[in-house]
Amino acid sequence: MHKFEDLKIWKKAIDVAEKSYRLTADFPNDEKYNLTSQIRKSAVSIPSNIAEGAGRNTNGEFKQFLGIANGSSFELITQLFLSERLNLLQKEIAQPVIKEIVEVCKMNYSLQKSIS
């Protein structure tokens, strides 16, 4: 069992989730139950799965939840790219967050390797 609050990856993932909420705050109301909701769910899923995995009994279980978090990261990147294409987000706003998500993915891969 790991103390998830001390993990750098979890802290970075929480930052990404917060930024994702702020990015979608000005999305049109007709996107409230569509893309806004999907972005927020994906963003919250990343640190949530890291935390849940950290609380599991074995490193194998932890690694499994890190894999789920990584999948959510790729979902979020896709949703932000789509938001750009739909002109809901400007590229200058979305790209720094996408870069942070990629950083979380790299941290995730490194953490997975270290617990193998």
Backbone as a printed PyTorch tensor [residue, N CA C, xyz], in Angstrom:
tensor([[[  0.8530,  -1.1800,   0.0000],
         [  0.0000,   0.0000,   0.0000],
         [  0.8930,   1.2350,   0.0000]],

        [[  0.5550,   2.1770,  -0.8460],
         [  1.3320,   3.3960,  -0.9990],
         [  0.5090,   4.5900,  -0.5200]],

        [[  1.1830,   5.5990,  -0.0510],
         [  0.4940,   6.8270,   0.3480],
         [  0.3630,   7.6990,  -0.9090]],

        [[ -0.8170,   7.6540,  -1.5230],
         [ -0.9880,   8.2790,  -2.8310],
         [ -0.7780,   9.7880,  -2.8140]],

        [[ -1.0730,  10.4420,  -1.6930],
         [ -0.9400,  11.8970,  -1.6210],
         [  0.5030,  12.3560,  -1.7830]],

        [[  1.4520,  11.4580,  -1.5560],
         [  2.8680,  11.7880,  -1.6890],
         [  3.4190,  11.4970,  -3.0770]],

        [[  2.6430,  10.8330,  -3.9130],
         [  3.1170,  10.4780,  -5.2520],
         [  3.0840,  11.6990,  -6.1740]],

        [[  4.2130,  11.9820,  -6.8120],
         [  4.2880,  13.1220,  -7.7380],
         [  3.3000,  12.9780,  -8.8810]],

        [[  3.1230,  11.7540,  -9.3650],
         [  2.1970,  11.5200, -10.4650],
         [  0.7640,  11.8710, -10.0550]],

        [[  0.3950,  11.5420,  -8.8240],
         [ -0.9610,  11.8490,  -8.3570],
         [ -1.1470,  13.3590,  -8.2590]],

        [[ -0.1440,  14.0560,  -7.7370],
         [ -0.2130,  15.5190,  -7.6210],
         [ -0.3580,  16.1630,  -9.0010]],

        [[  0.4190,  15.6840,  -9.9610],
         [  0.3620,  16.2130, -11.3230],
         [ -0.9990,  15.9050, -11.9480]],

        [[ -1.5250,  14.7210, -11.6960],
         [ -2.8240,  14.3340, -12.2410],
         [ -3.9540,  15.1720, -11.6350]],

        [[ -3.8400,  15.5140, -10.3740],
         [ -4.8400,  16.3920,  -9.7420],
         [ -4.8050,  17.7660, -10.4000]],

        [[ -3.5920,  18.2570, -10.6860],
         [ -3.4620,  19.5470, -11.3830],
         [ -4.1530,  19.4990, -12.7440]],

        [[ -3.9510,  18.4120, -13.4750],
         [ -4.5780,  18.2550, -14.7860],
         [ -6.1040,  18.2270, -14.6480]],

        [[ -6.6100,  17.5270, -13.6540],
         [ -8.0630,  17.4620, -13.4450],
         [ -8.6270,  18.8510, -13.1480]],

        [[ -7.9530,  19.5880, -12.2920],
         [ -8.4150,  20.9470, -11.9750],
         [ -8.4220,  21.8200, -13.2280]],

        [[ -7.3570,  21.7590, -13.9990],
         [ -7.2780,  22.5570, -15.2310],
         [ -8.3590,  22.1480, -16.2220]],

        [[ -8.6540,  20.8660, -16.2840],
         [ -9.6910,  20.3870, -17.1970],
         [-11.0610,  20.9400, -16.8110]],

        [[-11.3230,  20.9990, -15.5230],
         [-12.5840,  21.5960, -15.0720],
         [-12.6480,  23.0680, -15.4730]],

        [[-11.5620,  23.7750, -15.2850],
         [-11.5270,  25.1970, -15.6330],
         [-11.6490,  25.4070, -17.1480]],

        [[-11.0230,  24.5320, -17.9300],
         [-11.0960,  24.6450, -19.3890],
         [-12.5240,  24.5080, -19.8970]],

        [[-13.2960,  23.6660, -19.2580],
         [-14.6580,  23.3890, -19.7310],
         [-15.7140,  24.3050, -19.1150]],

        [[-15.2990,  25.1690, -18.2260],
         [-16.2660,  26.0340, -17.5280],
         [-17.0490,  26.9260, -18.4970]],

        [[-16.4330,  27.3130, -19.5930],
         [-17.1000,  28.1990, -20.5510],
         [-17.6340,  27.4780, -21.7790]],

        [[-17.6500,  26.1490, -21.7440],
         [-18.2270,  25.4160, -22.8670],
         [-19.7210,  25.7250, -22.9430]],

        [[-20.3080,  25.6440, -24.1190],
         [-21.7490,  25.9200, -24.2560],
         [-22.5860,  24.9550, -23.4260]],

        [[-23.7290,  25.4270, -23.0090],
         [-24.6260,  24.5930, -22.1960],
         [-25.0450,  23.3060, -22.9070]],

        [[-25.1410,  23.3460, -24.2340],
         [-25.5590,  22.1380, -24.9420],
         [-24.4800,  21.0540, -24.9220]],

        [[-23.2990,  21.3760, -24.4420],
         [-22.2280,  20.3920, -24.2730],
         [-22.1310,  19.8900, -22.8270]],

        [[-22.9790,  20.4110, -21.9500],
         [-22.8930,  20.0730, -20.5260],
         [-22.9250,  18.5660, -20.2730]],

        [[-23.7970,  17.8540, -20.9570],
         [-23.9270,  16.4150, -20.7260],
         [-23.1920,  15.5970, -21.7820]],

        [[-22.4160,  16.2570, -22.6080],
         [-21.6750,  15.5710, -23.6560],
         [-20.1810,  15.7310, -23.4220]],

        [[-19.5620,  16.5900, -24.1880],
         [-18.1090,  16.7120, -24.1300],
         [-17.6140,  17.2520, -22.7890]],

        [[-18.3090,  18.1990, -22.2190],
         [-17.9100,  18.7270, -20.9020],
         [-17.8660,  17.6030, -19.8780]],

        [[-18.9210,  16.8260, -19.8410],
         [-19.0060,  15.7160, -18.8890],
         [-17.9230,  14.6740, -19.1560]],

        [[-17.6930,  14.3430, -20.4140],
         [-16.6800,  13.3490, -20.7650],
         [-15.2790,  13.8050, -20.3800]],

        [[-14.9690,  15.0570, -20.6560],
         [-13.6530,  15.6050, -20.3040],
         [-13.4520,  15.5460, -18.7990]],

        [[-14.4330,  15.9670, -18.0670],
         [-14.3140,  15.9850, -16.6080],
         [-14.1980,  14.5720, -16.0400]],

        [[-14.9690,  13.6310, -16.5710],
         [-14.8880,  12.2510, -16.0860],
         [-13.5170,  11.6500, -16.3680]],

        [[-13.0080,  11.8680, -17.5650],
         [-11.6810,  11.3470, -17.9070],
         [-10.6180,  11.9680, -17.0170]],

        [[-10.7180,  13.2730, -16.8110],
         [ -9.7240,  13.9890, -15.9960],
         [ -9.7310,  13.5050, -14.5520]],

        [[-10.8990,  13.2990, -13.9980],
         [-11.0130,  12.8340, -12.6120],
         [-10.5730,  11.3800, -12.4900]],

        [[-10.7790,  10.6130, -13.5320],
         [-10.4200,   9.2000, -13.5210],
         [ -8.9210,   8.9760, -13.3550]],

        [[ -8.1190,   9.8880, -13.8610],
         [ -6.6650,   9.6920, -13.8090],
         [ -6.1630,   9.6600, -12.3610]],

        [[ -6.3320,  10.7280, -11.5770],
         [ -5.8440,  10.6550, -10.1970],
         [ -6.6360,   9.6710,  -9.3360]],

        [[ -7.9060,   9.4660,  -9.6690],
         [ -8.7200,   8.5220,  -8.8990],
         [ -8.1900,   7.0980,  -9.0220]],

        [[ -7.8280,   6.6950, -10.2270],
         [ -7.2940,   5.3440, -10.4130],
         [ -5.9050,   5.1940,  -9.8250]],

        [[ -5.1190,   6.2540,  -9.8680],
         [ -3.8120,   6.2040,  -9.2060],
         [ -4.0070,   5.9940,  -7.7080]],

        [[ -4.9140,   6.7420,  -7.1330],
         [ -5.1810,   6.6220,  -5.6970],
         [ -5.7520,   5.2460,  -5.3480]],

        [[ -6.7100,   4.7820,  -6.1520],
         [ -7.3060,   3.4730,  -5.8670],
         [ -6.2620,   2.3650,  -5.9650]],

        [[ -5.4190,   2.4310,  -6.9880],
         [ -4.3700,   1.4360,  -7.1320],
         [ -3.3910,   1.4580,  -5.9770]],

        [[ -3.0680,   2.6630,  -5.5190],
         [ -2.1350,   2.7970,  -4.3950],
         [ -2.6960,   2.1700,  -3.1300]],

        [[ -4.0010,   2.1330,  -3.0330],
         [ -4.6420,   1.5610,  -1.8510],
         [ -4.8740,   0.0700,  -1.9270]],

        [[ -4.5250,  -0.5460,  -3.0260],
         [ -4.7190,  -1.9850,  -3.1820],
         [ -3.6350,  -2.7660,  -2.4490]],

        [[ -3.8260,  -4.0620,  -2.3660],
         [ -2.9530,  -4.9100,  -1.5510],
         [ -1.6630,  -5.3470,  -2.2200]],

        [[ -1.6540,  -5.3770,  -3.5510],
         [ -0.4590,  -5.8760,  -4.2260],
         [  0.0250,  -4.8830,  -5.2770]],

        [[  1.2880,  -4.9990,  -5.6190],
         [  1.8410,  -4.1650,  -6.6850],
         [  1.2070,  -4.4730,  -8.0310]],

        [[  0.8150,  -5.7260,  -8.2280],
         [  0.1330,  -6.1010,  -9.4620],
         [ -1.1850,  -5.3520,  -9.6260]],

        [[ -1.9290,  -5.2540,  -8.5230],
         [ -3.1840,  -4.5030,  -8.5640],
         [ -2.9170,  -3.0200,  -8.8060]],

        [[ -1.8870,  -2.4850,  -8.1590],
         [ -1.5170,  -1.0860,  -8.3490],
         [ -1.2010,  -0.8350,  -9.8200]],

        [[ -0.4270,  -1.7240, -10.4060],
         [ -0.0350,  -1.5880, -11.8060],
         [ -1.2620,  -1.6270, -12.7190]],

        [[ -2.2210,  -2.4680, -12.4000],
         [ -3.4510,  -2.5520, -13.1930],
         [ -4.1940,  -1.2120, -13.1810]],

        [[ -4.2940,  -0.5850, -12.0190],
         [ -4.9880,   0.6940, -11.9330],
         [ -4.2040,   1.8130, -12.6060]],

        [[ -2.8830,   1.7130, -12.6020],
         [ -2.0700,   2.6790, -13.3410],
         [ -2.3510,   2.5510, -14.8380]],

        [[ -2.5630,   1.3400, -15.2960],
         [ -2.9270,   1.1280, -16.6970],
         [ -4.2590,   1.7670, -17.0380]],

        [[ -5.2100,   1.6670, -16.1390],
         [ -6.5210,   2.3070, -16.3440],
         [ -6.3510,   3.8230, -16.3720]],

        [[ -5.5370,   4.3500, -15.4720],
         [ -5.2750,   5.7970, -15.4440],
         [ -4.6500,   6.2470, -16.7590]],

        [[ -3.7700,   5.4250, -17.3030],
         [ -3.1380,   5.7780, -18.5720],
         [ -4.1680,   5.8070, -19.7050]],

        [[ -5.0780,   4.8580, -19.6920],
         [ -6.1510,   4.8580, -20.6920],
         [ -6.9990,   6.1190, -20.5970]],

        [[ -7.2980,   6.5380, -19.3860],
         [ -8.0680,   7.7650, -19.1900],
         [ -7.2900,   8.9890, -19.6750]],

        [[ -5.9800,   8.9380, -19.5380],
         [ -5.1470,  10.0410, -20.0310],
         [ -5.2850,  10.1890, -21.5410]],

        [[ -5.2480,   9.0590, -22.2360],
         [ -5.3780,   9.1040, -23.6910],
         [ -6.7830,   9.5240, -24.1130]],

        [[ -7.7920,   9.1290, -23.3580],
         [ -9.1550,   9.6100, -23.6200],
         [ -9.2020,  11.1250, -23.5080]],

        [[ -8.6150,  11.6450, -22.4370],
         [ -8.6430,  13.0830, -22.2000],
         [ -7.9160,  13.8450, -23.3030]],

        [[ -6.7720,  13.3480, -23.7290],
         [ -6.0510,  13.9910, -24.8320],
         [ -6.9340,  14.0440, -26.0780]],

        [[ -7.5810,  12.9320, -26.3890],
         [ -8.4610,  12.8730, -27.5570],
         [ -9.5950,  13.8810, -27.4460]],

        [[-10.1910,  13.9760, -26.2740],
         [-11.3060,  14.8980, -26.0720],
         [-10.8620,  16.3620, -26.1820]],

        [[ -9.6550,  16.6510, -25.7360],
         [ -9.1480,  18.0220, -25.8660],
         [ -8.8340,  18.3500, -27.3180]],

        [[ -8.2830,  17.3810, -28.0660],
         [ -8.0760,  17.6070, -29.4960],
         [ -9.4020,  17.8660, -30.2070]],

        [[-10.4190,  17.0870, -29.8590],
         [-11.7360,  17.2900, -30.4550],
         [-12.2890,  18.6620, -30.0930]],

        [[-12.0840,  19.0820, -28.8650],
         [-12.5500,  20.4060, -28.4370],
         [-11.8910,  21.5080, -29.2580]],

        [[-10.6290,  21.3210, -29.5940],
         [ -9.9420,  22.2780, -30.4760],
         [-10.6030,  22.2840, -31.8500]],

        [[-10.8210,  21.1040, -32.4020],
         [-11.3860,  21.0060, -33.7530],
         [-12.7920,  21.5770, -33.8370]],

        [[-13.5180,  21.4970, -32.7360],
         [-14.8780,  22.0470, -32.6920],
         [-14.8950,  23.5210, -32.2870]],

        [[-13.7110,  24.0880, -32.1460],
         [-13.5540,  25.5010, -31.7520],
         [-14.1470,  25.8130, -30.3880]],

        [[-14.1230,  24.8220, -29.5090],
         [-14.5500,  25.0470, -28.1330],
         [-13.3680,  25.4990, -27.2790]],

        [[-12.1650,  25.1280, -27.7210],
         [-10.9290,  25.5380, -27.0510],
         [ -9.9410,  26.0310, -28.0870]],

        [[ -9.2230,  27.0660, -27.7350],
         [ -8.1520,  27.5320, -28.6080],
         [ -6.9300,  26.6470, -28.3910]],

        [[ -6.1910,  26.4380, -29.4490],
         [ -5.0120,  25.5780, -29.4010],
         [ -4.0360,  26.0420, -28.3220]],

        [[ -3.8480,  27.3510, -28.1920],
         [ -2.9100,  27.8860, -27.1970],
         [ -3.3240,  27.5470, -25.7630]],

        [[ -4.5830,  27.2890, -25.5680],
         [ -5.0820,  26.9440, -24.2330],
         [ -5.0250,  25.4330, -24.0090]],

        [[ -5.4030,  24.6720, -25.0220],
         [ -5.4660,  23.2150, -24.8790],
         [ -4.0830,  22.5640, -24.8700]],

        [[ -3.1830,  23.0320, -25.7050],
         [ -1.8880,  22.3610, -25.8680],
         [ -1.0520,  22.2750, -24.5830]],

        [[ -0.9700,  23.3210, -23.7630],
         [ -0.2020,  23.1660, -22.5170],
         [ -0.7710,  22.0750, -21.6000]],

        [[ -2.0820,  21.9360, -21.5760],
         [ -2.7000,  20.8920, -20.7520],
         [ -2.4060,  19.5260, -21.3600]],

        [[ -2.4740,  19.4270, -22.6830],
         [ -2.1470,  18.1610, -23.3470],
         [ -0.7070,  17.7710, -23.0330]],

        [[  0.2000,  18.7250, -23.0390],
         [  1.6020,  18.4330, -22.6960],
         [  1.7300,  17.9230, -21.2660]],

        [[  0.9450,  18.4740, -20.3530],
         [  0.9600,  17.9930, -18.9710],
         [  0.4400,  16.5560, -18.8830]],

        [[ -0.5730,  16.2590, -19.6660],
         [ -1.1230,  14.9000, -19.6640],
         [ -0.0780,  13.9170, -20.1970]],

        [[  0.6220,  14.3030, -21.2410],
         [  1.6890,  13.4580, -21.7860],
         [  2.7630,  13.2310, -20.7210]],

        [[  3.0650,  14.2620, -19.9520],
         [  4.0330,  14.1200, -18.8600],
         [  3.5360,  13.1150, -17.8190]],

        [[  2.2440,  13.1810, -17.4980],
         [  1.6590,  12.2170, -16.5620],
         [  1.7880,  10.8010, -17.1300]],

        [[  1.5610,  10.6400, -18.4320],
         [  1.7020,   9.3200, -19.0660],
         [  3.1270,   8.8040, -18.9260]],

        [[  4.0980,   9.6590, -19.1520],
         [  5.5010,   9.2480, -19.0190],
         [  5.8220,   8.8610, -17.5790]],

        [[  5.3060,   9.6380, -16.6360],
         [  5.5030,   9.3120, -15.2260],
         [  4.8520,   7.9650, -14.9060]],

        [[  3.6920,   7.7340, -15.4970],
         [  2.9510,   6.5020, -15.2770],
         [  3.7580,   5.3050, -15.7650]],

        [[  4.2840,   5.4020, -16.9830],
         [  5.0910,   4.2960, -17.5150],
         [  6.2900,   4.0300, -16.6210]],

        [[  6.9500,   5.0820, -16.1730],
         [  8.1160,   4.9100, -15.2950],
         [  7.7240,   4.2500, -13.9840]],

        [[  6.6060,   4.6790, -13.4210],
         [  6.1550,   4.0930, -12.1540],
         [  5.8090,   2.6190, -12.3600]],

        [[  5.1410,   2.3000, -13.4500],
         [  4.7930,   0.9030, -13.7320],
         [  6.0440,   0.0450, -13.8380]],

        [[  7.0570,   0.5450, -14.5140],
         [  8.3220,  -0.2080, -14.6460],
         [  8.9720,  -0.4150, -13.2750]],

        [[  8.9010,   0.5990, -12.4410],
         [  9.5750,   0.5040, -11.1380],
         [  8.9030,  -0.4810, -10.1840]],

        [[  7.6300,  -0.7700, -10.4030],
         [  6.9430,  -1.7030,  -9.5020],
         [  6.7960,  -3.0970, -10.1080]],

        [[  7.4110,  -3.3260, -11.2520],
         [  7.3350,  -4.6510, -11.8870],
         [  8.0770,  -5.6880, -11.0880]]])
